[in-house]
Amino acid sequence: MAKESPEHLVRIRADAVNLEGMLAIPAGAQGVVLFAHGSGSSRRSPRNNYVARVLRENGIGTLLFDLLTEPEDAVYETRFDISLLTDRLTAATRWLTGRSETKKLKVGYFGASTGAAAALEAAAALGPTVRAVVSRGGRPDLAGPVLDRVKTPTLLIVGGDDDVVIELNQQAYDRLKGEKELAVIPGATHLFEEPGALEEVARLAARWFARHLSSKSA
């Protein structure tokens, strides 16, 4: 288990705005995961921060950042503007891969809710730049127009009691062309608040990213 690494406040230029985020890269990390949060959430999401901490403990870097500014996030419709969220995630990826200290790291995405759709659309746009995607309780169906073009290894995690989202994830899963897995956590609801549910999400995500962001992966 890697020693906990300090997080640093960063500002990412995207379009005409600056997005704030927290970047942490453990010593010896071979990969870094960008977190695309869901509607109404932010880089301060306790669930995403928990998963990020587990990833860092497993030697994987993390970047948690706000896809929207505060004024943008106050507009309900903007939270579901998948094209805008995708553009922001793509800009953050290019910012990260353009930095001397992170440009050699393999890139992964962790998306929740609408952030999962943005992660898949960005993966389709960036191709081999993105090595792995994990969705937690996500809405991959909102990336419908591009799902057939996603070849990035993708893990979809849903709660066993989140009936509607299970169906939407199954539909998206059937359309994905690359390596894929659909993991259903028994007894879990949409926010994975049940005992042990979020821990299982983090375990599955860490395993997926370790497989695809290591030096041994293609």
C-alpha positions as CSV (number, residue, x, y, z in Angstrom):
1,M,0.0,0.0,0.0
2,A,1.4,3.4,-1.0
3,K,2.0,6.1,1.5
4,E,-0.7,8.9,1.4
5,S,0.5,11.6,-1.0
6,P,-0.3,15.3,-0.5
7,E,-3.0,17.0,-2.6
8,H,-2.2,20.2,-4.4
9,L,-4.7,22.9,-5.6
10,V,-4.5,23.3,-9.3
11,R,-6.3,25.6,-11.8
12,I,-7.2,24.3,-15.2
13,R,-8.0,26.6,-18.1
14,A,-10.9,25.4,-20.1
15,D,-12.6,27.6,-22.7
16,A,-12.9,31.0,-21.0
17,V,-13.0,29.7,-17.4
18,N,-10.6,28.4,-14.8
19,L,-11.6,25.1,-13.1
20,E,-10.2,24.3,-9.7
21,G,-9.0,20.8,-8.7
22,M,-6.9,18.8,-6.3
23,L,-4.1,16.8,-7.8
24,A,-2.1,14.1,-5.9
25,I,0.5,11.8,-7.5
26,P,2.0,9.0,-5.2
27,A,5.6,8.3,-5.6
28,G,6.2,5.7,-8.4
29,A,2.7,6.1,-9.8
30,Q,2.3,4.8,-13.4
31,G,-1.2,6.2,-13.9
32,V,-3.6,9.0,-12.9
33,V,-7.4,9.0,-12.7
34,L,-9.5,12.1,-13.5
35,F,-12.8,12.2,-11.6
36,A,-15.9,13.4,-13.5
37,H,-18.5,14.0,-10.8
38,G,-22.2,13.9,-11.4
39,S,-24.9,16.5,-11.5
40,G,-25.1,18.7,-8.5
41,S,-21.8,17.3,-7.1
42,S,-18.3,18.7,-7.0
43,R,-14.7,17.8,-6.4
44,R,-15.6,17.8,-2.7
45,S,-17.9,14.8,-3.1
46,P,-17.2,12.5,-0.1
47,R,-17.9,9.4,-2.1
48,N,-15.5,10.3,-4.9
49,N,-12.9,11.5,-2.3
50,Y,-13.1,8.1,-0.6
51,V,-12.5,6.2,-3.9
52,A,-9.7,8.6,-4.7
53,R,-8.0,7.9,-1.4
54,V,-8.2,4.2,-2.0
55,L,-6.7,4.6,-5.5
56,R,-3.8,6.6,-4.1
57,E,-3.2,4.0,-1.4
58,N,-2.8,1.6,-4.3
59,G,-0.2,3.8,-6.0
60,I,-2.5,5.6,-8.5
61,G,-2.6,9.3,-8.9
62,T,-5.9,11.3,-8.8
63,L,-7.3,14.6,-10.1
64,L,-10.6,15.7,-8.6
65,F,-11.8,18.9,-10.2
66,D,-15.0,20.8,-10.8
67,L,-16.4,20.3,-14.3
68,L,-18.5,23.5,-13.9
69,T,-18.0,26.9,-12.2
70,E,-20.3,27.8,-9.4
71,P,-22.5,30.0,-11.6
72,E,-22.7,27.3,-14.2
73,D,-23.6,24.6,-11.7
74,A,-26.4,26.8,-10.4
75,V,-28.2,26.3,-13.7
76,Y,-30.0,22.9,-13.6
77,E,-29.9,22.4,-17.4
78,T,-26.1,22.9,-17.5
79,R,-25.5,20.0,-15.2
80,F,-27.0,17.8,-17.9
81,D,-25.1,19.4,-20.8
82,I,-23.0,16.3,-21.6
83,S,-21.2,18.0,-24.5
84,L,-20.0,20.8,-22.2
85,L,-19.0,18.3,-19.5
86,T,-17.1,16.3,-22.1
87,D,-15.3,19.4,-23.4
88,R,-14.2,20.3,-19.8
89,L,-13.0,16.8,-19.1
90,T,-11.1,16.7,-22.4
91,A,-9.5,20.1,-21.6
92,A,-8.4,18.8,-18.2
93,T,-6.9,15.7,-19.8
94,R,-4.9,17.8,-22.2
95,W,-3.8,20.0,-19.4
96,L,-2.6,17.0,-17.4
97,T,-0.8,15.3,-20.2
98,G,0.9,18.6,-21.1
99,R,2.6,18.9,-17.7
100,S,6.1,17.7,-17.4
101,E,5.5,15.9,-14.1
102,T,2.4,14.0,-15.3
103,K,2.7,13.7,-19.1
104,K,4.2,10.1,-18.9
105,L,1.3,8.8,-16.7
106,K,-1.4,6.6,-18.2
107,V,-4.8,8.2,-18.0
108,G,-8.0,6.8,-16.6
109,Y,-11.5,8.3,-15.9
110,F,-13.8,7.7,-13.0
111,G,-17.3,9.0,-13.7
112,A,-20.4,9.2,-11.5
113,S,-24.0,9.9,-12.7
114,T,-23.8,12.3,-15.7
115,G,-20.0,12.4,-15.3
116,A,-19.9,8.8,-16.6
117,A,-21.4,9.9,-19.9
118,A,-18.8,12.7,-20.2
119,A,-16.1,10.2,-19.4
120,L,-17.2,7.8,-22.2
121,E,-17.6,10.7,-24.7
122,A,-14.2,12.0,-23.9
123,A,-12.7,8.5,-24.1
124,A,-14.3,8.1,-27.6
125,A,-12.8,11.5,-28.6
126,L,-9.3,10.9,-27.2
127,G,-8.9,7.3,-28.2
128,P,-5.8,5.6,-26.9
129,T,-4.9,8.5,-24.6
130,V,-7.5,7.2,-22.2
131,R,-6.6,3.7,-20.9
132,A,-9.6,2.9,-18.7
133,V,-13.0,4.1,-17.6
134,V,-14.9,3.2,-14.4
135,S,-18.5,4.3,-13.9
136,R,-20.2,4.4,-10.5
137,G,-23.9,4.6,-10.5
138,G,-23.5,6.3,-13.8
139,R,-25.7,7.3,-16.8
140,P,-23.6,5.9,-19.7
141,D,-26.8,5.8,-21.7
142,L,-26.5,9.6,-22.0
143,A,-23.4,9.0,-24.2
144,G,-25.6,7.1,-26.6
145,P,-24.4,8.6,-29.9
146,V,-20.8,7.6,-29.3
147,L,-21.1,4.4,-27.3
148,D,-20.3,2.3,-30.5
149,R,-17.0,4.2,-30.8
150,V,-15.8,3.6,-27.2
151,K,-13.0,1.0,-27.3
152,T,-11.5,2.0,-23.9
153,P,-11.7,-0.8,-21.3
154,T,-14.8,0.1,-19.3
155,L,-16.1,-1.1,-15.9
156,L,-19.7,-0.2,-15.1
157,I,-20.6,-0.5,-11.4
158,V,-24.2,-0.3,-10.3
159,G,-26.2,-1.0,-7.2
160,G,-28.3,-4.2,-7.1
161,D,-31.3,-2.2,-5.9
162,D,-30.9,0.6,-8.4
163,D,-33.3,-1.0,-10.9
164,V,-33.7,1.7,-13.5
165,V,-30.0,2.5,-13.6
166,I,-29.2,-1.2,-13.9
167,E,-31.3,-1.4,-17.1
168,L,-29.7,1.8,-18.5
169,N,-26.2,0.4,-17.8
170,Q,-27.1,-2.9,-19.4
171,Q,-28.2,-1.2,-22.5
172,A,-25.0,0.9,-22.7
173,Y,-22.9,-2.2,-21.9
174,D,-24.3,-4.1,-24.9
175,R,-23.1,-1.3,-27.2
176,L,-19.6,-0.9,-25.9
177,K,-17.0,-2.4,-28.3
178,G,-13.9,-2.7,-26.2
179,E,-13.1,-4.8,-23.0
180,K,-16.0,-4.3,-20.6
181,E,-17.5,-5.5,-17.4
182,L,-20.8,-4.8,-15.6
183,A,-20.5,-5.2,-11.8
184,V,-23.7,-5.3,-9.7
185,I,-23.2,-4.8,-6.0
186,P,-26.0,-6.7,-4.2
187,G,-28.2,-4.7,-1.9
188,A,-26.7,-1.3,-2.9
189,T,-28.8,1.7,-4.0
190,H,-27.9,4.6,-6.2
191,L,-25.5,6.4,-3.8
192,F,-23.9,3.2,-2.4
193,E,-24.6,4.3,1.2
194,E,-25.2,0.8,2.5
195,P,-22.5,-0.8,4.8
196,G,-19.6,-2.0,2.7
197,A,-21.0,-0.8,-0.7
198,L,-18.7,2.1,-1.3
199,E,-15.8,0.0,-0.1
200,E,-16.6,-2.6,-2.8
201,V,-16.9,0.2,-5.4
202,A,-13.4,1.4,-4.5
203,R,-12.0,-2.1,-4.5
204,L,-13.3,-2.9,-8.0
205,A,-12.2,0.5,-9.3
206,A,-8.7,0.1,-7.9
207,R,-8.4,-3.4,-9.4
208,W,-9.6,-2.2,-12.9
209,F,-7.2,0.8,-12.9
210,A,-4.3,-1.2,-11.6
211,R,-4.8,-3.6,-14.5
212,H,-5.0,-1.0,-17.2
213,L,-2.8,1.8,-16.0
214,S,0.3,-0.3,-15.1
215,S,3.5,-0.5,-17.1
216,K,2.5,-4.1,-18.0
217,S,-0.7,-3.0,-19.8
218,A,-0.6,-2.5,-23.5
